[in-house]
């Protein structure tokens, strides 16, 4: 999983934590015996969604284009700065009209470069936020629709244990953050949700 995909997953995981409607393990508040319960592995679901794959590809293309444009503009700046370098074979004499004119060109290009960097980075961050919000909305909507159709009154978030933690403190945080300690396979609705959402994505995007 690349960094863009990881960022999308992390953002979705934080957002869907609200589905569990509680800060502690599910066992802390026994549900009404008449309520049908299900669990969803949000990480597995989001990572295998075609929608997320498309989002990751879109952001990756934006980053690739940004880096290519950045490299071009850096070369332009380097070329403009060359005559201002006293060690250069094409160095201009400081204080001359030619030097001052070249210096102004370099300064103008430098400002334009900084504006380009800041604006593009902001645009990419904004696009990332919009994509995360849409994916979160689509996942929660799919969960709600499926739950209502199958008479499920409570859906809990089930995530795999992070075994990469290296300290006792981190392990305790990991344990305390878990919403579900055990769930029978029969109440795990991750697979059907994945099929439904991918089928809907293919239908609406002509795949």
C-alpha positions as CSV (number, residue, x, y, z in Angstrom):
1,X,0.0,0.0,0.0
2,X,1.5,3.4,-1.0
3,X,1.5,6.5,1.2
4,X,-1.5,8.0,-0.6
5,X,-3.6,4.9,-0.1
6,X,-2.5,4.7,3.5
7,X,-3.5,8.3,4.1
8,X,-7.0,7.6,2.7
9,X,-7.4,4.5,4.8
10,X,-6.3,6.3,8.0
11,X,-8.7,9.1,7.4
12,X,-11.6,6.8,6.7
13,X,-10.7,4.7,9.8
14,X,-10.8,7.8,12.0
15,X,-14.2,8.9,10.6
16,X,-15.9,5.5,10.8
17,X,-14.9,5.1,14.5
18,X,-18.2,7.0,15.1
19,X,-20.1,4.0,13.9
20,X,-19.3,2.1,17.1
21,X,-21.0,4.9,19.2
22,X,-18.6,4.3,22.1
23,X,-15.0,4.8,23.2
24,X,-14.5,1.4,24.9
25,X,-14.9,-2.2,23.9
26,X,-18.4,-3.3,22.8
27,X,-18.7,-5.6,25.8
28,X,-18.8,-2.5,28.1
29,X,-22.4,-1.8,27.1
30,X,-24.4,-4.9,26.5
31,X,-26.9,-4.5,23.7
32,X,-30.6,-5.2,23.9
33,X,-31.2,-8.9,23.3
34,X,-33.6,-8.0,20.4
35,X,-31.0,-5.9,18.5
36,X,-29.2,-7.6,15.6
37,X,-25.5,-6.8,15.5
38,X,-22.9,-6.9,12.7
39,X,-19.3,-5.9,12.4
40,X,-17.3,-4.4,9.5
41,X,-13.5,-4.5,8.9
42,X,-13.2,-0.9,7.7
43,X,-9.5,-1.3,6.7
44,X,-10.1,-4.3,4.6
45,X,-13.3,-2.8,3.1
46,X,-11.7,0.5,2.1
47,X,-8.5,-1.0,0.8
48,X,-10.3,-3.3,-1.6
49,X,-12.8,-0.8,-2.9
50,X,-12.5,0.2,-6.5
51,X,-13.6,3.7,-5.5
52,X,-10.5,4.0,-3.3
53,X,-8.3,2.7,-6.0
54,X,-9.6,5.3,-8.4
55,X,-9.1,8.0,-5.8
56,X,-5.5,6.9,-5.1
57,X,-4.8,6.9,-8.8
58,X,-6.2,10.4,-9.2
59,X,-4.1,11.8,-6.4
60,X,-1.0,10.0,-7.7
61,X,-1.5,11.6,-11.1
62,X,-1.9,15.0,-9.5
63,X,1.4,14.5,-7.6
64,X,3.2,13.2,-10.6
65,X,2.1,16.3,-12.7
66,X,3.0,18.6,-9.8
67,X,6.5,17.1,-9.5
68,X,7.1,17.4,-13.2
69,X,6.0,21.0,-13.3
70,X,8.1,21.7,-10.2
71,X,11.2,20.3,-11.9
72,X,10.7,22.4,-15.0
73,X,10.3,25.6,-13.0
74,X,13.4,24.7,-10.9
75,X,15.4,24.4,-14.2
76,X,14.1,27.8,-15.3
77,X,15.1,29.4,-12.0
78,X,18.5,27.8,-12.2
79,X,19.0,29.2,-15.8
80,X,17.9,32.7,-14.7
81,X,20.3,32.6,-11.7
82,X,23.3,31.5,-13.7
83,X,24.2,35.0,-15.0
84,X,24.0,36.2,-11.4
85,X,26.6,33.7,-10.2
86,X,30.1,35.4,-10.2
87,X,31.7,31.9,-10.7
88,X,29.7,31.4,-13.9
89,X,31.2,31.7,-17.4
90,X,28.3,33.9,-18.4
91,X,28.3,36.0,-15.2
92,X,27.1,39.6,-15.5
93,X,28.9,42.4,-13.7
94,X,27.0,43.4,-10.5
95,X,25.5,46.8,-10.5
96,X,25.2,47.0,-14.3
97,X,21.8,47.5,-16.0
98,X,22.0,44.0,-17.4
99,X,22.7,42.5,-14.0
100,X,19.8,44.4,-12.4
101,X,17.4,43.4,-15.2
102,X,18.4,39.7,-14.8
103,X,18.1,39.9,-11.1
104,X,14.5,41.3,-11.4
105,X,13.7,38.4,-13.8
106,X,15.0,35.9,-11.3
107,X,13.1,37.5,-8.4
108,X,9.9,37.6,-10.3
109,X,10.3,33.9,-11.3
110,X,11.1,33.0,-7.7
111,X,7.9,34.6,-6.4
112,X,5.9,32.8,-9.1
113,X,7.6,29.5,-8.2
114,X,6.7,29.9,-4.5
115,X,3.1,30.8,-5.4
116,X,2.9,27.8,-7.7
117,X,4.2,25.4,-4.9
118,X,1.8,26.8,-2.2
119,X,-1.2,26.9,-4.5
120,X,-0.7,23.4,-5.9
121,X,0.0,21.8,-2.6
122,X,-3.2,23.4,-1.2
123,X,-5.2,22.2,-4.2
124,X,-3.9,18.6,-3.7
125,X,-4.7,18.7,0.0
126,X,-8.2,20.0,-0.7
127,X,-8.8,17.3,-3.3
128,X,-7.5,14.7,-0.8
129,X,-9.9,16.0,1.8
130,X,-12.9,15.9,-0.6
131,X,-12.1,12.4,-1.7
132,X,-11.8,11.2,1.9
133,X,-15.1,12.8,2.7
134,X,-16.8,11.2,-0.3
135,X,-15.4,7.8,0.5
136,X,-16.4,8.1,4.1
137,X,-19.9,9.1,3.1
138,X,-20.2,6.3,0.6
139,X,-19.0,3.6,3.1
140,X,-21.3,4.8,5.9
141,X,-24.3,5.1,3.4
142,X,-23.6,1.5,2.2
143,X,-23.4,0.2,5.7
144,X,-26.7,1.9,6.7
145,X,-28.5,0.7,3.6
146,X,-27.3,-2.9,4.1
147,X,-28.1,-2.8,7.8
148,X,-31.7,-1.5,7.3
149,X,-32.3,-4.1,4.5
150,X,-31.1,-7.0,6.8
151,X,-32.7,-5.8,10.0
152,X,-29.4,-5.0,11.7
153,X,-29.7,-2.4,14.5
154,X,-26.0,-1.9,15.4
155,X,-22.9,-2.1,13.2
156,X,-19.5,-2.1,15.0
157,X,-16.1,-1.3,13.6
158,X,-13.7,-4.3,13.6
159,X,-10.1,-3.8,12.8
160,X,-7.1,-6.1,12.8
161,X,-4.6,-5.9,15.7
162,X,-1.6,-3.8,14.9
163,X,1.3,-6.1,15.8
164,X,4.0,-3.6,14.7
165,X,3.8,-1.6,18.0
166,X,7.1,-1.9,19.9
167,X,6.3,-0.4,23.3
168,X,4.0,-1.4,26.2
169,X,2.4,2.0,26.1
170,X,1.6,1.7,22.4
171,X,0.3,-1.8,22.9
172,X,-2.1,-0.6,25.7
173,X,-3.3,2.2,23.4
174,X,-3.9,-0.3,20.7
175,X,-5.8,-2.7,23.0
176,X,-8.0,0.1,24.5
177,X,-8.9,1.4,21.1
178,X,-10.3,-1.9,19.9
179,X,-14.1,-1.9,19.6
180,X,-14.6,-5.6,19.0
181,X,-12.7,-8.3,20.8
182,X,-14.5,-11.2,19.1
183,X,-17.1,-11.6,16.3
184,X,-18.4,-14.7,14.7
185,X,-17.9,-14.9,10.9
186,X,-21.6,-15.0,10.4
187,X,-22.1,-11.4,11.6
188,X,-19.2,-10.0,9.6
189,X,-20.7,-8.0,6.7
190,X,-17.4,-6.8,5.2
191,X,-17.5,-9.2,2.2
192,X,-21.0,-8.5,1.0
193,X,-20.5,-4.7,1.5
194,X,-17.4,-4.9,-0.7
195,X,-19.2,-6.8,-3.4
196,X,-22.2,-4.4,-3.3
197,X,-20.0,-1.2,-3.4
198,X,-17.7,-2.4,-6.1
199,X,-20.6,-3.6,-8.2
200,X,-22.3,-0.2,-7.8
201,X,-19.0,1.6,-8.7
202,X,-18.6,-0.4,-11.8
203,X,-22.2,0.3,-12.8
204,X,-22.0,4.0,-12.3
205,X,-18.5,4.4,-13.9
206,X,-19.1,2.1,-16.9
207,X,-16.6,-0.6,-16.0
